[in-house]
Amino acid sequence: MKTHVALLPVVVGLAVLLRVSLVDADGEAARPADDFVDFVGVNTHLGYSDTTYGGYEGILKRRLLELGVRHIRDGTFNSEVLRKYLDLGQHGIRLLFITDSKLAVERAQKLGPMLYAIEAENEPDGRGGDWAARTREEQKRLYEAIKGDPATKHLPVVVSSLANLRDSPGKLGDLSAYLDLGNMHPYAAGNPPSLHWGWGLSMERAIAEAQKVSGNKPILVTECGYHNRVENQGHPGVTELAEAKYLPRLRFVILLIE
């Protein structure tokens, strides 16, 4: 299978579907460097105007363009945030937009060609109650709304991410009929990126769990990464030095999954 996106809490990735046919003498397929550039992006919260995100022109936009990122992921929306999205779109940045079925088509039409895909609710398994039934119904409504409108039917629909990679996919069940792309948040909890994908799972097991929801569809990694609260219990962080080593490795681990 192929992972299609790697989104970190600060860095998102959209692994392109392209696979080159060039093979070296040892049988290893070559990949264009541009695959990696197109794979990386950033999770943003442009509507959080009372935080650093309020410094759009002086901080956020400047740093995104400096980084050369082509993708962001966000779920905030109002007229001012829309202006910022469209502005970034003028610079070649595209949006993975989190929204609900009632507003998806209207907002997608306003976002226009800078919109990359539509994503369902973020981590609904953390909200309690009969979250699985609610999520199944909302995913179906979202998919049918997007695919049922001529102006948006071309857009990929991404299934909801899940906070608990170990238990929640089995509870949610197969939604492959109502998604184009799967979704996962494999936080490594202070461990090396190739050895631990959260909740005590190996990379292979985490992907297998995600496939209980997405079937054989490509999977987006819409959040992953590390924090620096080393003393945190349950979900430990890493030092800034360790993070500087782990993050590049993490991106390549995800990019090279087939």
C-alpha positions in Angstrom: 0.0 0.0 0.0 1.0 3.6 -0.2 0.8 6.3 2.3 -0.3 9.5 0.7 0.3 12.2 3.3 2.4 12.9 6.3 1.1 15.7 8.3 3.0 16.6 11.4 1.5 18.8 14.2 3.7 21.3 12.7 4.6 19.5 9.5 2.2 17.9 7.1 3.1 15.8 4.2 1.4 14.8 1.0 3.2 11.9 -0.6 2.5 12.0 -4.2 1.2 9.0 -6.1 4.0 9.1 -8.6 6.4 6.2 -8.5 9.3 6.4 -10.9 10.4 3.4 -13.0 14.1 4.1 -12.9 15.9 1.3 -11.0 19.5 1.3 -10.1 21.8 -1.7 -10.5 20.9 -3.1 -7.1 17.2 -3.0 -7.9 16.2 0.0 -5.8 13.7 2.4 -7.4 14.8 6.0 -7.7 12.6 8.8 -6.6 12.6 12.5 -7.7 13.7 14.9 -4.9 10.5 16.8 -5.7 8.5 13.9 -4.3 9.8 14.8 -0.9 9.1 18.5 -1.3 5.5 17.8 -2.3 5.2 15.4 0.6 5.8 17.9 3.4 3.3 20.4 4.7 2.2 22.2 7.9 -0.8 22.0 10.2 -2.0 25.5 10.8 -4.8 27.2 12.8 -5.2 30.5 10.9 -8.4 31.3 12.9 -6.5 31.4 16.2 -5.9 35.2 15.9 -5.1 35.6 19.6 -2.0 33.4 19.3 1.1 33.6 17.1 -1.2 32.8 14.2 -2.4 36.4 14.4 0.9 37.5 13.0 0.0 36.2 9.5 1.9 38.6 7.3 4.9 39.1 9.5 5.4 35.5 10.8 3.2 32.7 9.4 3.1 33.6 5.7 6.7 34.6 5.6 7.8 31.4 7.2 5.6 29.1 5.0 7.0 30.7 1.9 10.6 30.6 3.3 10.1 26.9 4.0 8.8 26.2 0.5 5.9 24.2 1.8 3.1 23.4 -0.7 0.4 22.0 1.6 -1.3 23.1 4.8 -4.1 21.5 6.9 -6.6 23.5 8.8 -10.2 23.5 9.9 -10.8 27.1 10.9 -13.0 29.3 8.7 -14.4 32.9 8.5 -14.1 35.7 6.0 -10.6 36.8 7.2 -9.3 33.2 7.3 -10.7 32.6 3.8 -8.7 35.7 2.6 -5.5 34.2 4.0 -6.2 30.8 2.5 -6.7 32.4 -0.9 -3.6 34.5 -0.5 -1.5 31.4 0.2 -3.1 29.8 -2.8 -1.7 32.5 -4.9 1.7 31.3 -3.8 1.1 27.7 -4.8 0.0 26.4 -1.4 -3.0 24.1 -1.2 -5.3 23.2 1.6 -6.5 20.0 3.2 -9.6 21.4 4.8 -11.4 19.8 7.8 -15.1 20.5 7.8 -18.5 19.0 8.2 -21.1 17.8 5.7 -23.4 20.7 6.1 -20.8 23.3 5.2 -18.4 21.3 3.0 -19.8 22.2 -0.5 -20.3 25.9 0.2 -16.8 26.3 1.7 -15.2 24.2 -1.0 -16.6 26.4 -3.7 -15.3 29.5 -1.9 -11.8 28.0 -1.6 -11.6 27.1 -5.2 -8.5 25.5 -6.8 -6.3 26.0 -3.7 -8.3 23.3 -2.0 -6.5 19.9 -2.1 -9.0 17.7 -0.4 -11.9 17.6 2.2 -11.3 15.9 5.5 -14.0 14.8 8.1 -13.9 15.6 11.8 -10.5 15.4 13.6 -10.2 12.6 16.1 -13.9 12.1 16.9 -13.1 9.1 19.1 -11.9 11.5 21.8 -15.4 13.1 22.1 -17.1 10.3 24.0 -20.6 8.9 23.6 -21.5 6.8 20.6 -18.7 8.4 18.6 -18.3 5.5 16.1 -22.0 5.6 15.0 -21.8 9.4 14.7 -18.6 9.3 12.7 -19.9 6.6 10.3 -23.0 8.7 9.6 -21.1 11.9 9.2 -18.5 10.3 6.8 -21.3 9.1 4.6 -23.0 12.5 4.5 -19.8 14.3 3.8 -18.8 11.9 1.0 -22.3 12.1 -0.6 -22.4 15.9 -0.3 -19.0 16.4 -2.0 -19.5 13.8 -4.7 -23.0 14.8 -5.3 -22.2 18.4 -6.4 -20.7 19.0 -9.9 -18.4 21.7 -8.6 -16.8 19.5 -5.9 -17.1 15.9 -7.0 -13.5 15.9 -8.2 -12.2 16.5 -4.7 -10.7 13.7 -2.6 -12.6 13.0 0.6 -10.5 12.0 3.6 -11.9 9.9 6.4 -11.7 11.2 10.0 -8.4 10.7 11.9 -8.5 8.7 15.1 -6.7 9.5 18.3 -6.4 5.8 19.4 -4.7 3.9 16.6 -4.9 0.6 18.5 -8.6 0.3 19.4 -10.6 2.9 17.5 -10.2 1.6 13.9 -11.9 -1.7 14.7 -14.7 0.1 16.5 -15.3 2.4 13.6 -15.1 -0.3 10.9 -14.9 -0.3 7.2 -15.8 3.1 5.6 -13.9 2.5 2.3 -17.1 3.1 0.3 -17.3 6.6 1.6 -13.7 7.8 1.3 -10.9 8.3 -1.2 -8.1 8.5 1.3 -7.6 6.9 4.7 -6.1 8.8 7.7 -3.9 8.2 10.6 -2.0 10.1 13.4 1.1 7.9 14.3 2.7 9.8 17.2 5.8 7.9 18.3 5.6 9.1 21.9 9.4 9.8 22.3 10.5 6.7 20.4 12.5 6.5 17.1 10.2 6.9 14.1 10.8 3.5 12.5 10.2 1.5 15.7 7.0 2.9 17.3 3.9 4.4 15.8 2.0 5.1 19.0 -0.1 3.0 21.4 2.6 0.4 21.5 2.2 -0.4 17.8 4.8 -1.1 15.2 4.6 0.7 11.9 3.2 -2.4 10.2 0.5 -3.0 12.9 -0.5 0.7 12.9 -1.0 0.6 9.1 -3.0 -2.6 9.4 -5.3 -1.0 12.0 -5.8 2.0 9.8 -6.8 -0.3 6.9 -9.7 -1.6 8.9 -11.3 1.7 8.1 -9.8 2.6 4.7 -9.5 -0.8 3.1 -7.0 -0.7 0.2 -7.3 3.0 -0.3 -4.1 5.2 0.1 -3.6 6.6 3.6 -2.8 10.1 4.6 -0.7 10.7 7.7 -2.2 14.0 8.7 -0.4 14.4 12.0 2.7 13.0 13.5 5.8 14.3 15.2 7.2 15.1 18.6 6.9 17.5 21.5 9.6 18.6 23.9 8.0 17.9 27.4 10.4 15.1 28.2 8.9 14.7 31.7 5.4 14.2 30.3 3.9 10.9 31.6 2.1 8.5 29.2 3.1 10.4 26.1 6.7 11.5 26.7 8.5 14.1 24.6 12.1 14.3 23.3 14.8 16.8 23.6 15.2 19.4 20.9 18.4 17.7 19.8 16.6 14.3 19.5 13.7 16.0 17.6 16.2 17.5 15.1 17.4 14.0 14.4 14.0 12.2 14.5 11.9 14.5 12.4 13.9 14.2 9.1 14.0 10.4 9.6 10.3 10.3 10.3 9.4 12.0 7.0 11.6 9.6 5.0 10.2 6.6 6.8 6.7 7.6 5.8 7.6 8.7 2.3 9.2 5.4 1.4 6.4 3.1 2.6 4.9 1.1 -0.3 
